[in-house]
Structure formats: C-alpha cells, structure tokens
Amino acid sequence: MDCVDPDLDLRVIDPRFFAEWVAFGMLELAVYLTRYAEFEAYCERRDSHIA
C-alpha cells in the first residue's frame, strides 16, 4: 500500500498545475465571450432587418 510522504506538505499547490488551470480558465472565458459577442451581433443584424 502506498503511504503519503510525511514530509510532503499537501497544502502546497504545484505552480505548474496552477498556471495550467488559470490558462485553461482564461481560454474558456475567451471562447464564451466570443460566442456571446457573435450571438449579440447576430441578434442586432436580425433585428435591423425586421425593423
């Protein structure tokens, strides 16, 4: 059975993991905002043709 190293501080987050996590979140946010902007532009074009 594997045991946890007693000298290992489990409260420390690996900086590489944190950087990847933040980069992934920022990418997801950028994709979401781009889709939202495209949909808003579509709605504006559609509404301008109706009015």
N, C-alpha and C positions, 0 to 999 in steps of 0.2 A: 504494500500500500504506500502511496506517495504521501509524504509529510511536507507541510509547509515549512520553509526555512525560517527558524525562529528569529533570525537577524533581518529578515525581509520586512520592510515597512509597507503594509498593504494599503496605507492611505496615500501613498505617492503614485501619481498618475504618470505614466511614461510620456514624455513630451512629444514623442513621435506620434503616439496614438492621439493625443490631444490636438496636435496640428492637423492630422488627417481628419479627425472628427469635425473640426472647425471648417476646414476646406470643403468637406462634403456638405455641411450645412449651408455654407455660403453659395455653393453651386446649386443646391436645391432651391434656395431662396431666389437666386437669379433666374432659374427656369420658371419658377412660379410667377415672378413679377413680369417676365417676358410674356408668358401666356396671358396674364391678366391684361397687360397693355395691348396685346394683339386682339383680344376679345373686345376691349373697350373701343379700339379703333374700328373693328368690325361693326359694333353697335352704332357708332357715330355715322359710318358710311351708310348703313342700312336705314337709319332714321333720317338722314338727309335726303335719301331717295323717296321716302314715304311722305315727308312734309312738303 
